[in-house]
Amino acid sequence: MDYISIKEASEKWGISDSRIRLLCREGRIEGAMKIGRNWAIPLDAVKPIDGRESINKEYLGLKYDFSIIDSLKKRIDKYRPFPKQLADSLHEKLVVEWTYNSNAIEGNTLTMSETKVVLEGITVGGKTMIEHLETINHRDAILFIEDLVSNKEPISEWNIKNIHSLILKEIDNKNAEKYRTENVVISGAKHIPPKHYGITDLMQELIEEYNNNWKDYHPVVRATLLHGEFVKIHPFIDGNGRTSRLLLNFELMRNGYTPIIIKNENRAKYYEVLDIAHTTMNYEPFIKLVTELVIESEKLWLSVLD
Ligand SMILES: Nc1ncnc2c1ncn2[C@@H]1O[C@H](COP(=O)(O)OP(=O)(O)OP(=O)(O)O)[C@@H](O)[C@H]1O
């Protein structure tokens, strides 16, 4: 393989010597090697993305009619603060159904009733330890994002890593909250996630986009983009799907919307709209799906509140 020096890379990419040295030290240039006091950079290395440059991605299909969602939200808001018993029972229903469906999408074989039983602290015969841990961990991750919402915590890489560490707790502590160091594919998807060495930059870029470019979008659009763009990067070796659905609801809940549940039985449709977003940048079908689910969730809340 042919290599170039820091100085040559600096001229080729238009980045300062010191920044390239930093990128080499952080392992963000694939194949860069330290020889003595100098770095050798593969001639064909890809220029790292600079999360500080302004990001201008052209997403399609972001304009959607949210009037039904917003008028249902207004009706729900009139009941706040919710009566404690009612809020507790709706919360329990949410935790069981969200945990069951999100884990089932990822292949966990516990049924809805078994999920409920495990969350009550009982072991289900014939099910693996990992399936039990996935259930408990998912419940803990929901409670964690609810705390983040109550404390008005922002969406940040730190919080995303904390959510992920709960998902993999005692299952794969080595990879919990760590970005992957291998390339991956998503089975059944057309989109291929980016190479592992670009992840740190892409995650920084995602948070910057969220903070700077998406702030005027409707919260449903932001929540959908956050899920879609996060899972497109697939930053972790495992647990991306569950983390992305937690992030979607985190964004909805921070903005006072009721959380949604993507049902296991509807996963084919869910994968289809995600793949459209990933391969064409058209988010309309995914936004439509999320909108329908928010309306369904709001109607459920109103059916008990009204
Ligand atoms: N066809 C598809 N197109 C786009 N995205 C998809 C597709 N299929 C799955 N996904 C997304 O990727 C997630 C699953 O990714 P993967 O199978 O790599 O699991 P993972 O990273 O191990 O995470 P988890 O176990 O929580 O899903 C899905 O939940 C979904 O969000």
PDBQT file of the ligand as one rigid body, heavy atoms in Angstrom, charges set to zero:
ROOT
HETATM    1  N1  LIG A 401     -34.831  -3.028   5.785  1.00  0.00    +0.000 N 
HETATM    2  C1  LIG A 401     -34.429  -2.102   6.641  1.00  0.00    +0.000 A 
HETATM    3  N2  LIG A 401     -34.195  -0.882   6.230  1.00  0.00    +0.000 NA
HETATM    4  C2  LIG A 401     -33.804   0.055   7.065  1.00  0.00    +0.000 A 
HETATM    5  N3  LIG A 401     -33.604  -0.117   8.385  1.00  0.00    +0.000 NA
HETATM    6  C3  LIG A 401     -33.827  -1.307   8.852  1.00  0.00    +0.000 A 
HETATM    7  C4  LIG A 401     -34.223  -2.352   8.014  1.00  0.00    +0.000 A 
HETATM    8  N4  LIG A 401     -34.310  -3.440   8.733  1.00  0.00    +0.000 NA
HETATM    9  C5  LIG A 401     -33.996  -3.063   9.987  1.00  0.00    +0.000 A 
HETATM   10  N5  LIG A 401     -33.729  -1.781  10.071  1.00  0.00    +0.000 N 
HETATM   11  C6  LIG A 401     -33.419  -0.978  11.270  1.00  0.00    +0.000 C 
HETATM   12  O1  LIG A 401     -32.319  -1.565  11.910  1.00  0.00    +0.000 OA
HETATM   13  C7  LIG A 401     -32.717  -2.096  13.177  1.00  0.00    +0.000 C 
HETATM   14  C8  LIG A 401     -32.096  -3.446  13.434  1.00  0.00    +0.000 C 
HETATM   15  O2  LIG A 401     -30.783  -3.437  13.106  1.00  0.00    +0.000 OA
HETATM   16  P1  LIG A 401     -29.924  -4.750  13.384  1.00  0.00    +0.000 P 
HETATM   17  O3  LIG A 401     -30.663  -5.933  12.860  1.00  0.00    +0.000 OA
HETATM   18  O4  LIG A 401     -28.561  -4.450  12.894  1.00  0.00    +0.000 OA
HETATM   19  O5  LIG A 401     -30.019  -4.839  14.949  1.00  0.00    +0.000 OA
HETATM   20  P2  LIG A 401     -29.082  -4.256  16.072  1.00  0.00    +0.000 P 
HETATM   21  O6  LIG A 401     -28.241  -3.127  15.687  1.00  0.00    +0.000 OA
HETATM   22  O7  LIG A 401     -28.433  -5.443  16.631  1.00  0.00    +0.000 OA
HETATM   23  O8  LIG A 401     -30.054  -3.602  17.165  1.00  0.00    +0.000 OA
HETATM   24  P3  LIG A 401     -31.257  -4.172  17.838  1.00  0.00    +0.000 P 
HETATM   25  O9  LIG A 401     -30.888  -5.559  18.309  1.00  0.00    +0.000 OA
HETATM   26  O10 LIG A 401     -31.762  -3.287  18.938  1.00  0.00    +0.000 OA
HETATM   27  O11 LIG A 401     -32.055  -4.029  16.668  1.00  0.00    +0.000 OA
HETATM   28  C9  LIG A 401     -34.217  -2.231  13.095  1.00  0.00    +0.000 C 
HETATM   29  O12 LIG A 401     -34.850  -2.200  14.329  1.00  0.00    +0.000 OA
HETATM   30  C10 LIG A 401     -34.587  -1.041  12.244  1.00  0.00    +0.000 C 
HETATM   31  O13 LIG A 401     -34.655   0.137  13.016  1.00  0.00    +0.000 OA
ENDROOT
TORSDOF 0
